[in-house]
Amino acid sequence: MTTYNKTDKGREEISARTYGLQSRMRTLLVMIDGRHPMEELLPKVIGIGLDASAVSELLAQGFIEEGEYVAPPPPPPVLPTEQELAAQFAQARSFYERTIEPTLGLRGQVFQAKLDAAATLEDLKAMRITFFEMVNRVRGRPVALALKKELDAILGVCSKEAA
């Protein structure tokens, strides 16, 4: 993407009309700010009869200079509230409580002890892979994948890990 900045000559033309630039060209010059790429600005001036040649003309006359396009930073991620995290923790804990014994039987006792000791959502997330590996060995891949899909929806996990 190509951006342009006003030169000193361009800023002088905007502030004092020193060089007598045509009003349509002046409109384009005003819009050039170094932040918006030409691909975004040109559609806005086509209606007044300007195109890429107008940009070339401003460049040739020294009103603008080529700049470096810097993409705006991405918006900060939306962090969950404490209530949302508590609800997610409760859902994940409930998932484990209702699935450990029926799917793993006596083999799940050690895992149940880990669940009892889990105090944070991160603790429950850390148990995820081990749980699915155990379910895969005991109940088979289809059961493990179904449970994985359910827990991943609760935890907001998006992965392609094999169960």
Steps between C-alpha positions, in 0.01 A plus 500: 500500500632839407469803724616854444592783734474871432831674445573845643380637166175303534439623856569856387246464219238374746557779751555800269402396145845616398527304174143542369426130475174412323217446751447135404871428542500693827217276623716195435800666665295571813398131518859374480616446855760221496265261679243409239625308194421629153289191439267638767511868395462475122144362503401809701625744232390319187169685527677833450689371197833406658691176464851361550639753251405779744716333764786479249458868423513601869808282538671650192427855618648428843182537707521142630762234550469125528467379855512164667167339578471403862202280575303608804560281803241229559242579763583365844343164577180503700578335830232300680358639823555327833140373491554354153821330613324361811215366285747343258689341792173359639397360160838337441508353850147368454602343167786313664286395799232345281738332251800368696332208677274383215775511237808400698358291785755414768778629275357848555564510876840667462350742252212570743759590766656748255155648440442537874831689527430726201444857617513701176376484146860457390525188719196355322638591159830330588312175572333500159757313287569233762125440539448452127800272467360281779149498350647413160680199648205382712193583287641559152547792266132576419410544870817701565429733206139556607606589855785714369260698285270561797779612735669712235173689454490568875865607521500695174782284368546471126755235413576217264674282756440131466311346785 
